[in-house]
């Protein structure tokens, strides 16, 4: 499982240095193949390829006429690329996604259980400050048994 925030940098060539805490999980459980994508162009979602394939298998079982499936695939394919981690533990974030999400310099790398989320750290800090966790959010979690 990926958890926590481990800030790092994206270099001038667009390569993300995977934080050591996440690299250990990757080395133990996954290989060097990843699918990097986004649903909104604001964040990069970094899936170990086997986790991404689980999503694809579920999608393959849906009708090709399902409008939500089409909308999802349009977005994840527009922003997405399969990438391989290099020998120095770096992943190349697709240029289109880097530009859209302003992913450069210092970034937040967040564990999201089965995948990583990469965000512009300043935009993320501002969003957290402007979007408080509310009693309604607490109730939703309680209703889910969390």
C-alpha positions, 0 to 999 in steps of 0.5 A, a space after each residue: 500500500 502507498 500512504 503518506 506524502 513524500 515531497 520530491 522534485 521533477 527535474 527539468 526533463 520532466 522526470 519524477 524521482 520516486 521517493 524512497 518510501 514508495 520505491 521500497 513498496 514498488 521494488 517489493 510488489 511491482 515491476 518497473 512498468 507504470 501507467 501515468 494519467 489523469 482524469 482532470 489534468 490537475 494531478 498525475 496518477 501513477 499506477 504500477 502497471 498491474 494495478 492499471 491492468 485491474 482497472 482495464 479488466 473491469 472496463 473491458 467487461 462494460 459495454 462499449 456504449 457505456 457513456 461513463 466508460 467512454 468519458 473515462 477512457 477519453 481522459 485517461 488516454 488523452 493524458 496517459 502514457 505507459 512508462 518505465 522506471 529508469 535505473 535511477 528510480 525516475 519516471 518521465 511524466 508525460 509532457 501534456 500532463 506536466 503542462 496541464 497540472 503544472 508539475 515541475 520543481 518541488 511536488 507532493 507525491 501522495 500515496 493513494 493505496 494502490 497508486 501515487 498522486 503527483 501534484 504541484 505542491 503550492 496548488 495542493 497547499 492552497 486547495 487544502 487550506 481553501 477546502 476544509 474537512 467538514 462535519 458532512 465529510 466526517 458523517 460520510 466516512 462514518 456512514 462508510 464505517 471508517 
